[in-house]
Amino acid sequence: MTEGHNTRSAHEKGGLPKGGRLWRIMVVTVFMFLFAGFMGLGIWQVQRLAWKTALIQRVDTRIHAAPIDAPAPDVVITRDNHEYLRVKASGRFRHDLETPVKAVSDLGPGWWIMTPLETDRGFTVLVNRGFVPSEMKTPDTRPPAPEQANVTGLLRLDEGHSGFMRDNDPAANNWYAREVKAILDARGVTGKTASYFIDAQPDVNSAPDAFPRAGLTVVRFANSHLVYALTWFGLAAGSLFGMVLVMRERRRAKHDF
């Protein structure tokens, strides 16, 4: 009788047995951990959204600006300060050293034609002269191109590799990524060389259906960070709602018992 009386008194006073308090602490801890994690991910996506928006605005300004002289090899090239700058260079193309790089463009599968340009300023820069279909991979399948040229285009950084890209095989002349140093080394280009390449834009004097077809660079950045942020914030709110439901169901089950 005394024990039962003490148990009823604890419930009447709104107290919880030791096991009930521990259960509640564990539930609150788990759900608050989830809440904090989801909120952190949401805040990170908001920060990514601000960065991506600024990047898009910066690149859009660069690609429509007047071209500047291509940076010399002693300039430290960075993604934030230089990528997609509109640049110009003049000099002599080394067509005998061109390198085809596997490509897929709006015109279908084919090759980017990467050609060293010996600039009038005393250094060599690799130029993506444009896209050719598979049947025009070798120079003898295309009309002869002039050696002297004035090039305007977008400054691009070394592509490197992604998880879906095959490794370059210089010995077999199989190229899948536009790696500047690897291409220049394979072609035996020495002296001062730029660490970037130029994606050439169409020459006003070239025929619109000529190959290599320049100007096929796709400047597009996926920007789904707002959707991701809202998703994470929604999950954070859902974790709080879930905690309330679990606590309520627990109290209801104890009351029914």
ChimeraX commands (.cxc) that place a marker at each C-alpha (Angstrom):
marker #1 position 0.00,0.00,0.00 radius 0.5
marker #1 position 2.75,2.44,0.88 radius 0.5
marker #1 position 4.61,1.79,-2.37 radius 0.5
marker #1 position 1.51,2.24,-4.49 radius 0.5
marker #1 position 0.65,5.39,-2.62 radius 0.5
marker #1 position 4.11,6.82,-3.31 radius 0.5
marker #1 position 3.83,5.97,-7.03 radius 0.5
marker #1 position 0.47,7.68,-7.35 radius 0.5
marker #1 position 1.73,10.71,-5.48 radius 0.5
marker #1 position 4.65,11.08,-7.91 radius 0.5
marker #1 position 2.28,11.03,-10.88 radius 0.5
marker #1 position -0.17,13.40,-9.25 radius 0.5
marker #1 position 2.62,15.90,-8.61 radius 0.5
marker #1 position 3.70,15.72,-12.25 radius 0.5
marker #1 position 6.95,13.99,-11.45 radius 0.5
marker #1 position 8.54,11.28,-13.57 radius 0.5
marker #1 position 10.17,8.04,-12.54 radius 0.5
marker #1 position 13.91,7.96,-13.07 radius 0.5
marker #1 position 13.56,5.82,-16.22 radius 0.5
marker #1 position 11.05,8.26,-17.72 radius 0.5
marker #1 position 13.32,11.24,-17.18 radius 0.5
marker #1 position 16.25,9.41,-18.79 radius 0.5
marker #1 position 14.10,8.48,-21.79 radius 0.5
marker #1 position 13.00,12.07,-22.24 radius 0.5
marker #1 position 16.58,13.34,-22.03 radius 0.5
marker #1 position 17.68,10.83,-24.66 radius 0.5
marker #1 position 14.83,11.76,-27.02 radius 0.5
marker #1 position 15.46,15.48,-26.68 radius 0.5
marker #1 position 19.21,14.97,-27.18 radius 0.5
marker #1 position 18.76,12.93,-30.36 radius 0.5
marker #1 position 16.26,15.32,-31.93 radius 0.5
marker #1 position 18.23,18.43,-30.96 radius 0.5
marker #1 position 21.32,16.85,-32.51 radius 0.5
marker #1 position 19.36,16.31,-35.72 radius 0.5
marker #1 position 18.01,19.85,-35.56 radius 0.5
marker #1 position 21.49,21.35,-35.13 radius 0.5
marker #1 position 22.90,19.22,-37.97 radius 0.5
marker #1 position 20.13,20.15,-40.41 radius 0.5
marker #1 position 20.39,23.84,-39.49 radius 0.5
marker #1 position 24.16,23.76,-40.03 radius 0.5
marker #1 position 23.72,22.24,-43.47 radius 0.5
marker #1 position 21.05,24.81,-44.34 radius 0.5
marker #1 position 23.27,27.71,-43.27 radius 0.5
marker #1 position 26.14,26.24,-45.31 radius 0.5
marker #1 position 23.91,26.11,-48.40 radius 0.5
marker #1 position 22.91,29.76,-47.85 radius 0.5
marker #1 position 26.62,30.64,-47.82 radius 0.5
marker #1 position 27.13,28.58,-50.99 radius 0.5
marker #1 position 24.21,30.40,-52.60 radius 0.5
marker #1 position 25.84,33.77,-51.93 radius 0.5
marker #1 position 29.15,32.52,-53.35 radius 0.5
marker #1 position 27.54,31.00,-56.46 radius 0.5
marker #1 position 25.47,34.14,-57.14 radius 0.5
marker #1 position 28.58,36.32,-56.92 radius 0.5
marker #1 position 30.45,33.90,-59.20 radius 0.5
marker #1 position 27.73,33.99,-61.85 radius 0.5
marker #1 position 27.64,37.78,-61.79 radius 0.5
marker #1 position 31.43,38.01,-61.96 radius 0.5
marker #1 position 31.72,35.60,-64.90 radius 0.5
marker #1 position 28.88,37.27,-66.77 radius 0.5
marker #1 position 30.68,40.60,-66.45 radius 0.5
marker #1 position 33.96,39.12,-67.64 radius 0.5
marker #1 position 32.72,37.33,-70.74 radius 0.5
marker #1 position 31.07,40.52,-72.03 radius 0.5
marker #1 position 33.96,42.88,-71.21 radius 0.5
marker #1 position 36.47,44.24,-73.71 radius 0.5
marker #1 position 39.40,41.83,-74.16 radius 0.5
marker #1 position 42.65,42.46,-72.33 radius 0.5
marker #1 position 46.14,41.21,-73.17 radius 0.5
marker #1 position 46.61,37.56,-72.25 radius 0.5
marker #1 position 48.51,37.40,-68.94 radius 0.5
marker #1 position 52.22,36.67,-69.15 radius 0.5
marker #1 position 53.63,33.44,-67.65 radius 0.5
marker #1 position 54.95,35.26,-64.57 radius 0.5
marker #1 position 51.43,36.29,-63.54 radius 0.5
marker #1 position 49.93,34.07,-60.84 radius 0.5
marker #1 position 46.68,32.82,-62.34 radius 0.5
marker #1 position 43.80,32.06,-59.96 radius 0.5
marker #1 position 40.26,30.90,-60.53 radius 0.5
marker #1 position 38.71,33.83,-58.68 radius 0.5
marker #1 position 40.72,36.52,-60.45 radius 0.5
marker #1 position 41.20,35.20,-63.97 radius 0.5
marker #1 position 38.92,32.39,-65.10 radius 0.5
marker #1 position 36.66,33.39,-68.01 radius 0.5
marker #1 position 38.45,36.70,-68.52 radius 0.5
marker #1 position 38.15,37.82,-72.11 radius 0.5
marker #1 position 41.71,38.00,-73.44 radius 0.5
marker #1 position 43.53,38.55,-76.71 radius 0.5
marker #1 position 46.84,37.42,-78.15 radius 0.5
marker #1 position 48.57,37.53,-81.51 radius 0.5
marker #1 position 51.33,35.40,-82.93 radius 0.5
marker #1 position 52.11,32.27,-84.92 radius 0.5
marker #1 position 50.19,29.02,-84.61 radius 0.5
marker #1 position 52.22,25.82,-84.46 radius 0.5
marker #1 position 49.77,23.65,-86.38 radius 0.5
marker #1 position 52.35,20.87,-86.53 radius 0.5
marker #1 position 51.99,20.55,-82.74 radius 0.5
marker #1 position 48.20,20.54,-82.46 radius 0.5
marker #1 position 46.52,18.10,-80.07 radius 0.5
marker #1 position 42.98,16.74,-80.44 radius 0.5
marker #1 position 41.09,16.35,-77.14 radius 0.5
marker #1 position 37.95,14.26,-76.93 radius 0.5
marker #1 position 34.83,16.45,-76.76 radius 0.5
marker #1 position 31.06,16.37,-76.73 radius 0.5
marker #1 position 29.44,19.61,-77.89 radius 0.5
marker #1 position 26.11,20.88,-79.14 radius 0.5
marker #1 position 27.23,19.56,-82.53 radius 0.5
marker #1 position 27.73,16.05,-81.21 radius 0.5
marker #1 position 30.87,14.04,-80.37 radius 0.5
marker #1 position 34.21,15.05,-81.78 radius 0.5
marker #1 position 37.42,16.82,-80.80 radius 0.5
marker #1 position 38.72,20.11,-79.46 radius 0.5
marker #1 position 41.74,21.21,-81.48 radius 0.5
marker #1 position 44.36,22.51,-79.05 radius 0.5
marker #1 position 47.17,24.41,-80.80 radius 0.5
marker #1 position 50.18,26.23,-79.32 radius 0.5
marker #1 position 50.36,29.92,-80.23 radius 0.5
marker #1 position 53.82,31.50,-80.14 radius 0.5
marker #1 position 52.84,35.01,-79.16 radius 0.5
marker #1 position 54.49,38.21,-80.30 radius 0.5
marker #1 position 55.23,38.88,-76.62 radius 0.5
marker #1 position 57.68,35.98,-76.34 radius 0.5
marker #1 position 55.71,33.19,-74.69 radius 0.5
marker #1 position 53.56,30.30,-75.84 radius 0.5
marker #1 position 49.92,29.87,-74.92 radius 0.5
marker #1 position 47.73,26.88,-75.75 radius 0.5
marker #1 position 44.62,27.80,-77.74 radius 0.5
marker #1 position 41.45,25.77,-78.15 radius 0.5
marker #1 position 40.78,26.72,-81.76 radius 0.5
marker #1 position 37.39,25.03,-81.64 radius 0.5
marker #1 position 35.45,21.84,-82.26 radius 0.5
marker #1 position 35.71,19.41,-85.16 radius 0.5
marker #1 position 33.59,16.30,-85.81 radius 0.5
marker #1 position 35.23,12.90,-85.52 radius 0.5
marker #1 position 35.94,12.61,-89.24 radius 0.5
marker #1 position 37.98,15.86,-89.17 radius 0.5
marker #1 position 40.34,14.89,-86.37 radius 0.5
marker #1 position 43.56,15.10,-88.39 radius 0.5
marker #1 position 44.82,18.29,-90.11 radius 0.5
marker #1 position 44.80,16.71,-93.57 radius 0.5
marker #1 position 40.98,16.40,-93.40 radius 0.5
marker #1 position 40.55,20.16,-92.99 radius 0.5
marker #1 position 41.38,23.21,-95.10 radius 0.5
marker #1 position 44.82,24.66,-94.29 radius 0.5
marker #1 position 44.74,27.25,-91.50 radius 0.5
marker #1 position 46.86,30.43,-91.49 radius 0.5
marker #1 position 49.83,30.50,-89.17 radius 0.5
marker #1 position 49.64,34.16,-88.23 radius 0.5
marker #1 position 46.57,34.90,-86.15 radius 0.5
marker #1 position 44.94,37.34,-83.78 radius 0.5
marker #1 position 43.07,35.38,-81.14 radius 0.5
marker #1 position 40.33,36.59,-78.84 radius 0.5
marker #1 position 38.75,34.26,-76.35 radius 0.5
marker #1 position 38.11,33.23,-72.76 radius 0.5
marker #1 position 40.88,32.39,-70.35 radius 0.5
marker #1 position 40.34,28.87,-69.04 radius 0.5
marker #1 position 42.15,26.98,-66.33 radius 0.5
marker #1 position 43.56,23.51,-66.60 radius 0.5
marker #1 position 40.66,21.04,-66.57 radius 0.5
marker #1 position 42.33,18.32,-64.54 radius 0.5
marker #1 position 40.33,15.14,-64.02 radius 0.5
marker #1 position 36.92,14.24,-62.66 radius 0.5
marker #1 position 35.70,10.87,-61.48 radius 0.5
marker #1 position 33.91,10.30,-64.79 radius 0.5
marker #1 position 36.82,11.23,-67.07 radius 0.5
marker #1 position 39.37,8.81,-68.46 radius 0.5
marker #1 position 43.05,9.49,-67.89 radius 0.5
marker #1 position 45.02,11.08,-70.68 radius 0.5
marker #1 position 47.43,8.78,-72.50 radius 0.5
marker #1 position 50.07,11.04,-74.09 radius 0.5
marker #1 position 52.09,8.13,-75.47 radius 0.5
marker #1 position 49.11,6.96,-77.53 radius 0.5
marker #1 position 48.00,10.54,-78.25 radius 0.5
marker #1 position 44.67,9.91,-76.53 radius 0.5
marker #1 position 43.47,13.00,-74.69 radius 0.5
marker #1 position 40.29,13.36,-72.64 radius 0.5
marker #1 position 41.05,16.44,-70.52 radius 0.5
marker #1 position 42.57,19.75,-71.51 radius 0.5
marker #1 position 45.65,19.60,-69.28 radius 0.5
marker #1 position 47.87,22.45,-70.37 radius 0.5
marker #1 position 51.25,21.36,-69.02 radius 0.5
marker #1 position 50.78,17.73,-70.06 radius 0.5
marker #1 position 49.87,18.70,-73.61 radius 0.5
marker #1 position 52.72,21.18,-74.00 radius 0.5
marker #1 position 55.22,18.71,-72.54 radius 0.5
marker #1 position 54.00,15.95,-74.87 radius 0.5
marker #1 position 54.49,18.26,-77.84 radius 0.5
marker #1 position 57.97,19.27,-76.70 radius 0.5
marker #1 position 57.10,22.96,-76.21 radius 0.5
marker #1 position 59.82,24.65,-74.17 radius 0.5
marker #1 position 60.55,28.16,-73.00 radius 0.5
marker #1 position 58.05,30.49,-71.43 radius 0.5
marker #1 position 54.54,29.02,-71.45 radius 0.5
marker #1 position 51.23,30.16,-69.99 radius 0.5
marker #1 position 49.62,27.94,-67.35 radius 0.5
marker #1 position 46.16,28.43,-68.86 radius 0.5
marker #1 position 44.59,28.00,-72.27 radius 0.5
marker #1 position 42.38,30.26,-74.36 radius 0.5
marker #1 position 38.98,29.15,-75.60 radius 0.5
marker #1 position 38.94,31.00,-78.93 radius 0.5
marker #1 position 35.86,32.91,-79.98 radius 0.5
marker #1 position 34.80,33.01,-83.65 radius 0.5
marker #1 position 36.81,35.17,-85.99 radius 0.5
marker #1 position 34.59,37.74,-87.72 radius 0.5
marker #1 position 36.28,36.86,-91.02 radius 0.5
marker #1 position 35.71,33.11,-90.78 radius 0.5
marker #1 position 32.80,31.32,-92.43 radius 0.5
marker #1 position 29.99,30.41,-90.01 radius 0.5
marker #1 position 30.22,26.73,-90.99 radius 0.5
marker #1 position 34.03,26.51,-90.89 radius 0.5
marker #1 position 35.94,24.02,-88.77 radius 0.5
marker #1 position 37.38,24.09,-86.22 radius 0.5
marker #1 position 34.18,25.72,-84.91 radius 0.5
marker #1 position 35.06,28.25,-82.22 radius 0.5
marker #1 position 32.73,29.81,-79.70 radius 0.5
marker #1 position 31.12,26.63,-78.38 radius 0.5
marker #1 position 32.23,27.20,-74.80 radius 0.5
marker #1 position 29.29,26.60,-72.47 radius 0.5
marker #1 position 29.32,29.04,-69.57 radius 0.5
marker #1 position 26.66,27.67,-67.27 radius 0.5
marker #1 position 26.69,27.11,-63.53 radius 0.5
marker #1 position 24.19,24.94,-61.71 radius 0.5
marker #1 position 22.66,26.91,-58.84 radius 0.5
marker #1 position 20.32,24.78,-56.74 radius 0.5
marker #1 position 21.63,25.96,-53.38 radius 0.5
marker #1 position 18.38,27.73,-52.44 radius 0.5
marker #1 position 16.44,24.50,-52.94 radius 0.5
marker #1 position 19.01,22.60,-50.88 radius 0.5
marker #1 position 18.90,25.23,-48.11 radius 0.5
marker #1 position 15.10,25.11,-47.92 radius 0.5
marker #1 position 15.25,21.31,-47.81 radius 0.5
marker #1 position 17.67,21.28,-44.89 radius 0.5
marker #1 position 15.73,23.95,-42.99 radius 0.5
marker #1 position 12.54,21.98,-43.60 radius 0.5
marker #1 position 14.17,18.87,-42.17 radius 0.5
marker #1 position 15.30,20.89,-39.15 radius 0.5
marker #1 position 11.73,22.04,-38.54 radius 0.5
marker #1 position 10.53,18.49,-39.11 radius 0.5
marker #1 position 12.92,17.16,-36.47 radius 0.5
marker #1 position 11.38,19.49,-33.87 radius 0.5
marker #1 position 7.89,18.48,-34.92 radius 0.5
marker #1 position 8.92,14.83,-34.72 radius 0.5
marker #1 position 10.23,15.32,-31.18 radius 0.5
marker #1 position 6.91,16.81,-30.10 radius 0.5
marker #1 position 5.00,13.91,-31.63 radius 0.5
marker #1 position 7.20,11.31,-29.97 radius 0.5
marker #1 position 6.89,12.97,-26.57 radius 0.5
marker #1 position 3.13,13.32,-26.94 radius 0.5
marker #1 position 2.74,9.69,-28.00 radius 0.5
marker #1 position 4.81,8.59,-25.03 radius 0.5
marker #1 position 2.63,10.53,-22.60 radius 0.5
marker #1 position -0.53,9.19,-24.26 radius 0.5
marker #1 position 0.71,5.59,-24.03 radius 0.5
marker #1 position 1.54,6.00,-20.32 radius 0.5
marker #1 position -1.84,7.59,-19.64 radius 0.5
marker #1 position -3.68,4.76,-21.41 radius 0.5
marker #1 position -1.65,2.25,-19.45 radius 0.5
marker link #1:1,2 radius 0.2
marker link #1:2,3 radius 0.2
marker link #1:3,4 radius 0.2
marker link #1:4,5 radius 0.2
marker link #1:5,6 radius 0.2
marker link #1:6,7 radius 0.2
marker link #1:7,8 radius 0.2
marker link #1:8,9 radius 0.2
marker link #1:9,10 radius 0.2
marker link #1:10,11 radius 0.2
marker link #1:11,12 radius 0.2
marker link #1:12,13 radius 0.2
marker link #1:13,14 radius 0.2
marker link #1:14,15 radius 0.2
marker link #1:15,16 radius 0.2
marker link #1:16,17 radius 0.2
marker link #1:17,18 radius 0.2
marker link #1:18,19 radius 0.2
marker link #1:19,20 radius 0.2
marker link #1:20,21 radius 0.2
marker link #1:21,22 radius 0.2
marker link #1:22,23 radius 0.2
marker link #1:23,24 radius 0.2
marker link #1:24,25 radius 0.2
marker link #1:25,26 radius 0.2
marker link #1:26,27 radius 0.2
marker link #1:27,28 radius 0.2
marker link #1:28,29 radius 0.2
marker link #1:29,30 radius 0.2
marker link #1:30,31 radius 0.2
marker link #1:31,32 radius 0.2
marker link #1:32,33 radius 0.2
marker link #1:33,34 radius 0.2
marker link #1:34,35 radius 0.2
marker link #1:35,36 radius 0.2
marker link #1:36,37 radius 0.2
marker link #1:37,38 radius 0.2
marker link #1:38,39 radius 0.2
marker link #1:39,40 radius 0.2
marker link #1:40,41 radius 0.2
marker link #1:41,42 radius 0.2
marker link #1:42,43 radius 0.2
marker link #1:43,44 radius 0.2
marker link #1:44,45 radius 0.2
marker link #1:45,46 radius 0.2
marker link #1:46,47 radius 0.2
marker link #1:47,48 radius 0.2
marker link #1:48,49 radius 0.2
marker link #1:49,50 radius 0.2
marker link #1:50,51 radius 0.2
marker link #1:51,52 radius 0.2
marker link #1:52,53 radius 0.2
marker link #1:53,54 radius 0.2
marker link #1:54,55 radius 0.2
marker link #1:55,56 radius 0.2
marker link #1:56,57 radius 0.2
marker link #1:57,58 radius 0.2
marker link #1:58,59 radius 0.2
marker link #1:59,60 radius 0.2
marker link #1:60,61 radius 0.2
marker link #1:61,62 radius 0.2
marker link #1:62,63 radius 0.2
marker link #1:63,64 radius 0.2
marker link #1:64,65 radius 0.2
marker link #1:65,66 radius 0.2
marker link #1:66,67 radius 0.2
marker link #1:67,68 radius 0.2
marker link #1:68,69 radius 0.2
marker link #1:69,70 radius 0.2
marker link #1:70,71 radius 0.2
marker link #1:71,72 radius 0.2
marker link #1:72,73 radius 0.2
marker link #1:73,74 radius 0.2
marker link #1:74,75 radius 0.2
marker link #1:75,76 radius 0.2
marker link #1:76,77 radius 0.2
marker link #1:77,78 radius 0.2
marker link #1:78,79 radius 0.2
marker link #1:79,80 radius 0.2
marker link #1:80,81 radius 0.2
marker link #1:81,82 radius 0.2
marker link #1:82,83 radius 0.2
marker link #1:83,84 radius 0.2
marker link #1:84,85 radius 0.2
marker link #1:85,86 radius 0.2
marker link #1:86,87 radius 0.2
marker link #1:87,88 radius 0.2
marker link #1:88,89 radius 0.2
marker link #1:89,90 radius 0.2
marker link #1:90,91 radius 0.2
marker link #1:91,92 radius 0.2
marker link #1:92,93 radius 0.2
marker link #1:93,94 radius 0.2
marker link #1:94,95 radius 0.2
marker link #1:95,96 radius 0.2
marker link #1:96,97 radius 0.2
marker link #1:97,98 radius 0.2
marker link #1:98,99 radius 0.2
marker link #1:99,100 radius 0.2
marker link #1:100,101 radius 0.2
marker link #1:101,102 radius 0.2
marker link #1:102,103 radius 0.2
marker link #1:103,104 radius 0.2
marker link #1:104,105 radius 0.2
marker link #1:105,106 radius 0.2
marker link #1:106,107 radius 0.2
marker link #1:107,108 radius 0.2
marker link #1:108,109 radius 0.2
marker link #1:109,110 radius 0.2
marker link #1:110,111 radius 0.2
marker link #1:111,112 radius 0.2
marker link #1:112,113 radius 0.2
marker link #1:113,114 radius 0.2
marker link #1:114,115 radius 0.2
marker link #1:115,116 radius 0.2
marker link #1:116,117 radius 0.2
marker link #1:117,118 radius 0.2
marker link #1:118,119 radius 0.2
marker link #1:119,120 radius 0.2
marker link #1:120,121 radius 0.2
marker link #1:121,122 radius 0.2
marker link #1:122,123 radius 0.2
marker link #1:123,124 radius 0.2
marker link #1:124,125 radius 0.2
marker link #1:125,126 radius 0.2
marker link #1:126,127 radius 0.2
marker link #1:127,128 radius 0.2
marker link #1:128,129 radius 0.2
marker link #1:129,130 radius 0.2
marker link #1:130,131 radius 0.2
marker link #1:131,132 radius 0.2
marker link #1:132,133 radius 0.2
marker link #1:133,134 radius 0.2
marker link #1:134,135 radius 0.2
marker link #1:135,136 radius 0.2
marker link #1:136,137 radius 0.2
marker link #1:137,138 radius 0.2
marker link #1:138,139 radius 0.2
marker link #1:139,140 radius 0.2
marker link #1:140,141 radius 0.2
marker link #1:141,142 radius 0.2
marker link #1:142,143 radius 0.2
marker link #1:143,144 radius 0.2
marker link #1:144,145 radius 0.2
marker link #1:145,146 radius 0.2
marker link #1:146,147 radius 0.2
marker link #1:147,148 radius 0.2
marker link #1:148,149 radius 0.2
marker link #1:149,150 radius 0.2
marker link #1:150,151 radius 0.2
marker link #1:151,152 radius 0.2
marker link #1:152,153 radius 0.2
marker link #1:153,154 radius 0.2
marker link #1:154,155 radius 0.2
marker link #1:155,156 radius 0.2
marker link #1:156,157 radius 0.2
marker link #1:157,158 radius 0.2
marker link #1:158,159 radius 0.2
marker link #1:159,160 radius 0.2
marker link #1:160,161 radius 0.2
marker link #1:161,162 radius 0.2
marker link #1:162,163 radius 0.2
marker link #1:163,164 radius 0.2
marker link #1:164,165 radius 0.2
marker link #1:165,166 radius 0.2
marker link #1:166,167 radius 0.2
marker link #1:167,168 radius 0.2
marker link #1:168,169 radius 0.2
marker link #1:169,170 radius 0.2
marker link #1:170,171 radius 0.2
marker link #1:171,172 radius 0.2
marker link #1:172,173 radius 0.2
marker link #1:173,174 radius 0.2
marker link #1:174,175 radius 0.2
marker link #1:175,176 radius 0.2
marker link #1:176,177 radius 0.2
marker link #1:177,178 radius 0.2
marker link #1:178,179 radius 0.2
marker link #1:179,180 radius 0.2
marker link #1:180,181 radius 0.2
marker link #1:181,182 radius 0.2
marker link #1:182,183 radius 0.2
marker link #1:183,184 radius 0.2
marker link #1:184,185 radius 0.2
marker link #1:185,186 radius 0.2
marker link #1:186,187 radius 0.2
marker link #1:187,188 radius 0.2
marker link #1:188,189 radius 0.2
marker link #1:189,190 radius 0.2
marker link #1:190,191 radius 0.2
marker link #1:191,192 radius 0.2
marker link #1:192,193 radius 0.2
marker link #1:193,194 radius 0.2
marker link #1:194,195 radius 0.2
marker link #1:195,196 radius 0.2
marker link #1:196,197 radius 0.2
marker link #1:197,198 radius 0.2
marker link #1:198,199 radius 0.2
marker link #1:199,200 radius 0.2
marker link #1:200,201 radius 0.2
marker link #1:201,202 radius 0.2
marker link #1:202,203 radius 0.2
marker link #1:203,204 radius 0.2
marker link #1:204,205 radius 0.2
marker link #1:205,206 radius 0.2
marker link #1:206,207 radius 0.2
marker link #1:207,208 radius 0.2
marker link #1:208,209 radius 0.2
marker link #1:209,210 radius 0.2
marker link #1:210,211 radius 0.2
marker link #1:211,212 radius 0.2
marker link #1:212,213 radius 0.2
marker link #1:213,214 radius 0.2
marker link #1:214,215 radius 0.2
marker link #1:215,216 radius 0.2
marker link #1:216,217 radius 0.2
marker link #1:217,218 radius 0.2
marker link #1:218,219 radius 0.2
marker link #1:219,220 radius 0.2
marker link #1:220,221 radius 0.2
marker link #1:221,222 radius 0.2
marker link #1:222,223 radius 0.2
marker link #1:223,224 radius 0.2
marker link #1:224,225 radius 0.2
marker link #1:225,226 radius 0.2
marker link #1:226,227 radius 0.2
marker link #1:227,228 radius 0.2
marker link #1:228,229 radius 0.2
marker link #1:229,230 radius 0.2
marker link #1:230,231 radius 0.2
marker link #1:231,232 radius 0.2
marker link #1:232,233 radius 0.2
marker link #1:233,234 radius 0.2
marker link #1:234,235 radius 0.2
marker link #1:235,236 radius 0.2
marker link #1:236,237 radius 0.2
marker link #1:237,238 radius 0.2
marker link #1:238,239 radius 0.2
marker link #1:239,240 radius 0.2
marker link #1:240,241 radius 0.2
marker link #1:241,242 radius 0.2
marker link #1:242,243 radius 0.2
marker link #1:243,244 radius 0.2
marker link #1:244,245 radius 0.2
marker link #1:245,246 radius 0.2
marker link #1:246,247 radius 0.2
marker link #1:247,248 radius 0.2
marker link #1:248,249 radius 0.2
marker link #1:249,250 radius 0.2
marker link #1:250,251 radius 0.2
marker link #1:251,252 radius 0.2
marker link #1:252,253 radius 0.2
marker link #1:253,254 radius 0.2
marker link #1:254,255 radius 0.2
marker link #1:255,256 radius 0.2
marker link #1:256,257 radius 0.2
view
